[in-house]
Amino acid sequence: MENIYYGARNEIRQVVGLLDLFGPEELAKHGRAIREMDRELGKVRFDVEDAVTFERYTLPSTVRQAADAMELEIQSFTEAARRYIR
């Protein structure tokens, strides 16, 4: 599972790097924001393991907030991307 996680992070970094190089700038900006949200999620992802009680379906609030922020930024990115592919 950890290899999949780091593989996904690497793919995000590669895509954002390409957007930074070739644009469009709006998507590059959203991509950089997604990377930042991913970094924030990475900082708190171990809060699940450090929680006093671990429940599979209830994430600690720090993890939930970081995951929600990343999800919102991904949605924002896809909305912007749709304008470029139509």
C-alpha positions in Angstrom: 0.0 0.0 0.0 2.8 2.4 0.8 4.4 1.8 -2.6 1.1 2.7 -4.2 0.9 5.9 -2.1 4.4 7.0 -3.0 3.9 6.0 -6.7 0.8 8.2 -6.8 2.7 11.1 -5.2 5.4 10.7 -7.8 2.9 10.8 -10.7 1.4 14.0 -9.3 4.8 15.6 -9.1 5.6 14.6 -12.7 2.3 15.9 -14.1 2.7 19.2 -12.2 6.2 19.5 -13.5 4.9 19.1 -17.1 2.2 21.7 -16.4 4.8 24.1 -15.0 6.9 23.6 -18.2 4.2 23.7 -20.8 1.1 25.3 -19.2 -1.5 26.4 -19.3 -0.7 28.5 -16.2 -4.1 28.1 -14.7 -3.7 24.3 -14.6 -0.1 24.6 -13.4 -1.4 26.8 -10.5 -4.0 24.2 -9.6 -1.5 21.4 -9.9 0.9 23.2 -7.5 -2.0 23.6 -5.0 -2.8 19.9 -5.3 0.8 19.1 -4.4 0.6 21.4 -1.4 -2.6 19.7 -0.2 -0.8 16.4 -0.7 2.1 17.5 1.4 -0.4 18.6 4.2 -2.1 15.2 4.0 1.3 13.5 4.2 2.1 15.4 7.4 -1.0 14.2 9.2 -1.6 10.8 7.6 0.1 9.1 10.5 -2.4 10.6 12.9 -4.6 7.6 12.0 -2.0 5.2 13.5 -1.3 7.5 16.5 -5.0 7.9 17.4 -6.0 6.6 20.8 -8.5 4.3 19.2 -8.4 3.4 15.6 -11.7 3.0 13.8 -11.5 2.1 10.1 -14.3 4.4 9.0 -13.7 7.3 11.3 -10.6 9.4 10.5 -9.0 11.8 13.0 -10.2 15.3 12.2 -6.7 16.4 11.1 -6.6 13.7 8.5 -10.2 14.3 7.4 -9.6 18.0 7.0 -6.5 17.5 4.9 -8.1 14.8 2.7 -11.2 17.1 2.2 -8.9 20.0 1.3 -7.1 17.9 -1.3 -10.3 16.6 -2.7 -11.7 20.2 -3.2 -8.5 21.2 -4.9 -8.7 18.2 -7.2 -12.2 19.1 -8.1 -11.1 22.7 -8.8 -8.4 21.4 -11.1 -10.7 19.1 -13.0 -13.2 22.0 -13.5 -10.4 24.1 -14.9 -9.1 21.3 -17.1 -12.5 20.7 -18.7 -12.4 24.2 -20.1 -9.2 23.3 -22.0 -10.4 20.0 -23.5 -13.7 21.2 -24.9 
